[in-house]
């Protein structure tokens, strides 16, 4: 299977480890196991002693009861039997496409978004149409454009809500409009929801799988729960045909998730409110810092994000984004992501979920670099 290079991941792989001020990171400031046990109030020694006594088999093939119950509580209509654990959200997205999409299918995907949502179906041989999210429309889908892209053989619509890299959040009425378009055609909607629950306002963030019988939600422990090292993700859907396909394909390419990943994820989800409170506090405080920085910088602008941990920041210098980011990295140690990795020109993606001091220093480094241009 031929597939295009994954631009954003190749960039992260090449430069992340040596960065002095990493404000390209998309997870909320990651926690250690020590911090996790402190936040949850669980007995670390008892947990580790109990786990250490377990034999390292394949574990619960389709995920432990505790894990799937914890994931179910992140939704309004989910039950444990509707949850399919995967190796991260990246594994979940890949699994959905390989389970449901064939070369003769038509797929509609938004852009900008995480490249999986258009490059994987394209690599399978599906005909992929792009629905562009535009800055002047606050990066929200144009429903008329979506309708114009629909065909008789449209198998799936792919969205990312909240959006990476823009931080846009679709209001529930827009989500329902997209569902109406999909339902008229019998199409699935795959919604990458890895930033769901990280909203700037204290509102419930709707999931497409709660609202639509052919909705498919992908989530993970990485972004919202600061536990990317566990590599735990999941798929949730009410659609029986899709569930059968996911479980069948799982036997071929996954079998089971790691026992330790399952156990720690279940513990974290048991105390989800403590983790969410911590992480919402971080992104709200940090977005305020980023917004103040934008207000005081004449060369930079953005559409203020409503959710998630990322945003596109545009600049008015006549420099391609890869060159801008490379020079910034080499001269200051500040690490951001080129907008061209998302097919967006003259902008950079900033992740504002890092620790506050790193964000402040990274933004100051960008300011200092801009003065040299």
C-alpha positions as CSV (number, residue, x, y, z in Angstrom):
1,X,0.0,0.0,0.0
2,X,1.5,3.3,-1.1
3,X,0.8,6.3,1.2
4,X,1.9,9.9,1.2
5,X,4.5,11.0,3.8
6,X,2.8,12.1,7.0
7,X,4.0,15.7,7.0
8,X,3.2,16.7,10.6
9,X,4.5,13.5,12.1
10,X,7.7,13.6,10.1
11,X,8.3,17.1,11.3
12,X,7.7,16.2,14.9
13,X,9.9,13.1,14.7
14,X,12.8,15.1,13.3
15,X,12.9,18.0,15.7
16,X,10.8,17.4,18.9
17,X,13.5,15.7,21.0
18,X,16.0,18.5,20.7
19,X,13.7,21.4,21.2
20,X,14.4,23.9,24.0
21,X,10.9,25.4,24.0
22,X,8.4,22.8,22.7
23,X,5.2,24.7,21.8
24,X,4.4,22.3,19.0
25,X,3.2,19.6,21.5
26,X,-0.5,18.8,21.2
27,X,-1.1,17.0,24.4
28,X,-2.0,18.8,27.6
29,X,1.1,18.9,29.8
30,X,1.8,15.2,30.3
31,X,1.7,13.6,33.7
32,X,4.0,10.9,35.3
33,X,2.6,7.9,37.1
34,X,3.6,9.6,40.4
35,X,1.5,12.7,39.4
36,X,-1.4,10.5,38.3
37,X,-1.6,8.7,41.6
38,X,-1.3,12.0,43.4
39,X,-4.1,13.6,41.4
40,X,-6.4,10.6,41.8
41,X,-5.6,9.8,45.4
42,X,-5.2,6.1,44.5
43,X,-2.7,3.9,46.4
44,X,0.2,3.6,44.0
45,X,2.0,0.8,45.9
46,X,-1.2,-1.3,46.1
47,X,-1.9,-0.8,42.4
48,X,1.7,-1.7,41.3
49,X,1.9,-4.7,43.7
50,X,-1.4,-6.1,42.3
51,X,-0.4,-5.5,38.7
52,X,3.1,-7.0,39.3
53,X,1.4,-10.3,40.4
54,X,-0.5,-10.6,37.2
55,X,0.7,-13.0,34.4
56,X,1.5,-11.1,31.2
57,X,-1.0,-12.8,29.0
58,X,-2.9,-11.0,26.2
59,X,-5.2,-9.8,28.9
60,X,-8.8,-8.9,28.1
61,X,-9.0,-9.3,24.4
62,X,-11.6,-6.7,23.8
63,X,-10.7,-4.5,26.8
64,X,-11.4,-4.8,30.5
65,X,-14.8,-4.1,31.9
66,X,-13.4,-1.2,34.0
67,X,-11.8,0.4,30.9
68,X,-14.9,0.2,28.7
69,X,-17.1,1.4,31.5
70,X,-14.8,4.4,32.0
71,X,-14.8,5.2,28.3
72,X,-18.6,4.8,28.1
73,X,-19.0,7.5,30.8
74,X,-17.5,10.1,28.4
75,X,-20.6,9.8,26.3
76,X,-24.4,10.1,26.8
77,X,-25.5,6.9,25.0
78,X,-22.4,4.6,25.1
79,X,-22.4,1.2,26.8
80,X,-19.3,-1.0,27.2
81,X,-20.2,-3.4,24.4
82,X,-20.1,-0.6,22.0
83,X,-16.5,0.4,22.8
84,X,-13.6,-1.0,20.7
85,X,-10.2,-0.3,22.4
86,X,-7.3,0.4,20.0
87,X,-3.6,1.4,20.0
88,X,-4.2,5.1,20.4
89,X,-6.5,7.3,18.3
90,X,-4.1,7.0,15.4
91,X,-4.7,3.2,15.5
92,X,-8.4,3.8,15.8
93,X,-8.6,6.0,12.7
94,X,-6.6,3.6,10.7
95,X,-8.7,0.7,11.9
96,X,-11.9,2.4,10.9
97,X,-10.8,3.1,7.4
98,X,-9.3,-0.4,6.8
99,X,-12.5,-2.0,8.2
100,X,-15.1,0.0,6.2
101,X,-13.5,1.7,3.2
102,X,-13.0,0.0,-0.2
103,X,-11.4,1.3,-3.4
104,X,-14.8,1.9,-5.1
105,X,-16.0,4.2,-2.2
106,X,-16.2,7.9,-2.1
107,X,-15.0,9.7,1.0
108,X,-15.3,13.3,2.0
109,X,-12.8,14.8,4.4
110,X,-12.2,18.2,5.8
111,X,-8.9,20.1,5.5
112,X,-7.0,21.3,7.4
113,X,-7.1,18.4,9.8
114,X,-5.0,15.4,10.9
115,X,-3.6,14.0,7.7
116,X,-4.9,10.4,8.5
117,X,-8.4,11.5,7.6
118,X,-7.7,12.0,3.9
119,X,-4.4,10.2,3.2
120,X,-5.4,6.8,4.6
121,X,-8.6,6.4,2.5
122,X,-6.7,7.8,-0.5
123,X,-4.1,5.1,0.0
124,X,-6.7,2.4,0.1
125,X,-7.9,3.6,-3.3
126,X,-11.0,5.5,-2.3
127,X,-12.0,8.6,-4.2
128,X,-11.4,11.4,-1.7
129,X,-13.0,14.9,-2.0
130,X,-11.8,17.7,0.3
131,X,-14.1,20.1,2.1
132,X,-12.0,23.1,2.9
133,X,-12.3,24.9,6.3
134,X,-11.7,28.6,5.7
135,X,-10.2,31.2,8.1
136,X,-12.9,33.7,7.2
137,X,-15.6,31.2,8.2
138,X,-13.8,30.5,11.6
139,X,-12.7,27.1,10.1
140,X,-16.3,25.7,10.3
141,X,-17.7,23.6,7.5
142,X,-19.8,25.1,4.7
143,X,-22.9,22.8,4.7
144,X,-23.7,23.8,1.1
145,X,-20.2,22.8,0.0
146,X,-20.7,19.5,1.8
147,X,-24.0,18.9,0.0
148,X,-22.3,19.7,-3.4
149,X,-19.6,17.1,-2.7
150,X,-22.0,14.2,-1.8
151,X,-22.5,11.4,-4.3
152,X,-24.5,8.3,-4.5
153,X,-21.5,6.2,-3.5
154,X,-20.3,8.5,-0.6
155,X,-19.5,6.0,2.1
156,X,-18.1,8.3,4.7
157,X,-17.7,11.9,5.8
158,X,-14.6,12.6,8.0
159,X,-14.6,15.4,10.5
160,X,-12.3,16.4,13.4
161,X,-14.2,18.0,16.3
162,X,-12.7,19.9,18.1
163,X,-10.3,20.6,15.1
164,X,-6.6,20.1,14.9
165,X,-4.9,22.4,14.0
166,X,-7.4,25.3,14.2
167,X,-9.1,24.7,17.6
168,X,-12.5,25.3,15.9
169,X,-15.5,23.6,17.6
170,X,-18.7,22.8,15.6
171,X,-21.8,23.9,17.4
172,X,-24.4,21.2,18.0
173,X,-26.8,22.6,15.4
174,X,-24.1,22.4,12.7
175,X,-23.2,18.9,13.8
176,X,-26.9,17.9,13.3
177,X,-26.9,19.5,9.9
178,X,-23.9,17.4,8.8
179,X,-25.7,14.3,10.2
180,X,-28.8,15.2,8.2
181,X,-26.7,15.3,5.0
182,X,-25.1,12.0,5.8
183,X,-28.3,10.3,6.8
184,X,-30.0,11.2,3.5
185,X,-27.2,9.3,1.8
186,X,-26.7,6.5,4.3
187,X,-23.1,7.6,4.9
188,X,-21.0,7.0,8.0
189,X,-19.6,10.0,9.8
190,X,-16.1,9.4,11.3
191,X,-15.4,12.1,13.9
192,X,-11.9,12.3,15.3
193,X,-12.8,13.6,18.8
194,X,-9.4,13.3,20.6
195,X,-9.7,16.9,21.9
196,X,-13.3,16.5,23.0
197,X,-14.0,17.8,26.6
198,X,-11.3,20.4,26.3
199,X,-13.5,23.4,25.7
200,X,-12.8,27.0,26.7
201,X,-16.4,27.4,27.9
202,X,-17.9,25.1,30.4
203,X,-20.2,23.3,27.9
204,X,-20.9,19.7,27.0
205,X,-19.1,18.9,23.8
206,X,-21.4,16.7,21.7
207,X,-20.2,13.4,20.1
208,X,-21.4,12.4,16.7
209,X,-21.8,8.8,17.9
210,X,-24.3,10.0,20.5
211,X,-26.4,11.8,17.9
212,X,-26.2,9.6,14.8
213,X,-26.9,5.9,14.3
214,X,-24.0,5.7,11.8
215,X,-21.7,8.0,13.7
216,X,-18.3,6.8,14.7
217,X,-16.3,8.5,17.5
218,X,-12.6,8.1,17.9
219,X,-11.0,9.1,21.2
220,X,-7.8,8.5,23.3
221,X,-6.1,9.0,26.6
222,X,-3.4,11.1,24.9
223,X,-4.6,14.7,24.5
224,X,-7.3,15.3,27.1
225,X,-5.9,13.0,29.8
226,X,-2.2,13.8,29.3
227,X,-1.3,10.1,29.1
228,X,0.0,9.7,25.5
229,X,2.6,7.1,26.7
230,X,-0.2,4.6,27.3
231,X,-1.1,4.4,23.6
232,X,-4.7,3.7,24.5
233,X,-7.5,4.8,22.1
234,X,-11.0,3.6,21.2
235,X,-13.8,3.6,18.7
236,X,-17.5,4.0,19.8
237,X,-20.4,3.5,17.5
238,X,-24.0,2.2,17.7
239,X,-23.8,0.8,14.2
240,X,-23.8,-3.0,14.4
241,X,-22.4,-3.6,10.9
242,X,-19.4,-1.3,11.7
243,X,-18.9,-2.9,15.1
244,X,-18.7,-6.4,13.5
245,X,-16.2,-5.1,11.0
246,X,-14.0,-3.5,13.7
247,X,-14.0,-6.6,15.8
248,X,-13.2,-8.9,12.8
249,X,-10.4,-6.7,11.6
250,X,-9.1,-6.4,15.1
251,X,-8.2,-10.1,15.1
252,X,-5.9,-9.5,12.2
253,X,-4.0,-6.4,13.2
254,X,-4.4,-5.8,16.9
255,X,-5.6,-8.8,19.0
256,X,-5.6,-6.8,22.3
257,X,-4.2,-3.7,23.9
258,X,-1.5,-3.8,26.5
259,X,-2.5,-5.0,30.0
260,X,-0.7,-2.1,31.7
261,X,-2.2,0.5,29.3
262,X,-5.6,-0.9,30.0
263,X,-5.2,-0.9,33.8
264,X,-3.8,2.6,34.1
265,X,-6.3,4.0,31.6
266,X,-9.1,2.5,33.6
267,X,-7.7,4.0,36.8
268,X,-7.4,7.5,35.2
269,X,-11.0,7.3,33.8
270,X,-12.3,6.4,37.2
271,X,-11.1,9.9,38.3
272,X,-11.7,11.7,35.0
273,X,-13.1,14.8,36.6
274,X,-9.8,15.4,38.5
275,X,-7.8,15.1,35.3
276,X,-10.3,17.2,33.3
277,X,-10.3,19.9,35.9
278,X,-6.5,20.1,35.9
279,X,-6.3,20.1,32.1
280,X,-9.1,22.6,31.4
281,X,-7.4,24.9,33.8
282,X,-4.1,24.6,31.9
283,X,-5.6,25.3,28.5
284,X,-7.8,28.2,29.7
285,X,-4.8,29.9,31.4
286,X,-2.5,29.3,28.5
287,X,-4.9,30.4,25.8
288,X,-5.3,33.7,27.7
289,X,-1.5,34.1,27.6
290,X,-1.3,33.3,23.9
291,X,-4.2,35.7,23.1
292,X,-2.5,38.5,25.0
293,X,0.7,37.8,23.0
294,X,-1.2,38.0,19.7
295,X,-2.7,41.3,20.8
296,X,0.7,42.8,21.3
297,X,2.3,41.4,18.1
298,X,1.7,43.3,14.9
299,X,3.0,40.6,12.6
300,X,0.9,37.7,13.9
301,X,-2.9,37.0,14.0
302,X,-5.2,34.1,14.6
303,X,-8.8,33.0,14.9
304,X,-9.1,32.4,18.6
305,X,-9.7,28.7,19.2
306,X,-12.8,27.5,21.1
307,X,-11.5,24.1,22.1
308,X,-8.5,21.7,22.1
309,X,-4.9,22.6,22.5
310,X,-3.8,24.0,19.1
311,X,-4.3,27.0,16.9
312,X,-3.0,28.3,13.6
313,X,-1.1,31.6,14.0
314,X,-0.6,33.5,10.7
315,X,2.4,35.9,10.0
316,X,2.9,38.6,7.4
317,X,6.5,37.8,6.6
318,X,7.3,36.7,3.0
319,X,8.7,33.3,4.2
320,X,7.4,29.8,3.6
321,X,6.4,28.2,6.8
322,X,8.9,25.4,6.7
323,X,11.7,27.9,6.4
324,X,10.2,30.1,9.1
325,X,10.0,27.1,11.6
326,X,13.4,25.8,10.7
327,X,15.2,29.1,11.2
328,X,13.2,29.8,14.4
329,X,14.3,26.4,15.8
330,X,17.9,26.8,14.9
331,X,18.2,30.4,16.2
332,X,16.1,30.2,19.4
333,X,15.3,26.5,20.2
334,X,11.6,27.3,19.9
335,X,9.7,24.5,18.2
336,X,6.5,25.0,16.3
337,X,4.8,23.2,13.4
338,X,4.7,24.6,9.8
339,X,1.3,25.4,8.5
340,X,2.2,23.8,5.2
341,X,2.2,20.5,7.0
342,X,-1.6,21.1,7.0
343,X,-1.7,22.6,3.5
344,X,-2.0,26.1,5.1
345,X,0.5,28.8,4.0
346,X,2.3,31.5,6.0
347,X,1.2,30.2,9.3
348,X,2.4,28.0,12.2
349,X,0.6,25.7,14.5
350,X,1.2,26.4,18.1
351,X,0.3,24.0,20.9
352,X,-0.7,25.8,24.0
353,X,-1.2,22.8,26.3
354,X,2.4,22.8,27.6
355,X,3.5,24.0,31.0
356,X,2.9,27.7,31.2
357,X,6.6,28.7,31.6
358,X,7.5,26.8,28.4
359,X,4.7,28.6,26.5
360,X,5.8,32.0,27.8
361,X,9.5,31.4,26.8
362,X,8.5,29.9,23.4
363,X,6.3,32.9,22.6
364,X,9.1,35.3,23.6
365,X,11.5,33.4,21.4
366,X,9.1,33.9,18.4
367,X,8.9,37.6,19.2
368,X,12.7,37.9,19.3
369,X,13.1,36.0,16.1
370,X,10.5,38.2,14.4
371,X,12.5,41.2,15.1
372,X,15.4,39.8,13.0
373,X,13.2,39.4,9.9
